[in-house]
């Protein structure tokens, strides 16, 4: 997701969704995404953004090459837009305060300790993002709301403790001298190269964390531990648990993030 994107966004979109949402789009799109008009990579050339509102009042914002489609607000019917999207992922480890007692009861901060865990970080779409219009000039991230409905948890939320729920399944696959970590969540399938320390932790713990972000580059987060911790703390990364098949620990996912 390296590179600075130049986005042309129609005034109608700015008025309806608000400047905070518009400002976030440069982080949610990526040069490796695909233009839905010509099929080529977006790159760092000037891009335009179209907003498609469906009958459920979800607005899908799509990046195109500026020469392929002009920025506009468009009313559409259900199922009009393609579902296939370009994503990026990376694997690293993260230390989180998690409950360590048997059965993982809800614990206070004094009753928890840091635990190093493997995490597959995913930015699920580089050419599309979805928002829900709350009011004129105000919108919320509908993608993150959707992942929350799948069971992902916001560890940065200001409450007492958090139960990490299973959100899918994961497995490791060796091939061509590399080890891949793969995960399936609902109808999404993601994978990335897994470094040996993370692989050993996944096998020992019987699974991995899956971290979804719409506003950060997984590769950058994986390379900068402080940036990852900050992103988790402010809720830019939602976390869920994906067990490895056949593991004797597959039912022992971390019970609470405090």
Secondary structure, DSSP 8 states (H G I E B T S, - for coil): --S---EEE-HHHHHHH-HHHHHHHHHH--TTSB-TTT-SB-TTS-EEEEEEE-TTSEEEEEEEETTT---EEEE--TT-S------EEEEEEEEEEE--STT-----GGG-EEEEEEEEEEE--SSEEEEEEEETTEEEEHHHHHHHHTT-B-TTSSSS-B---EEEEEEEEEETTEEEEEEEETTEEEEEE--HHHHHHHHHHTEEEEEE-SSS-HHHHHH-HHHHHHHHHTTSSEEEEEEETT-TTTT-----B-
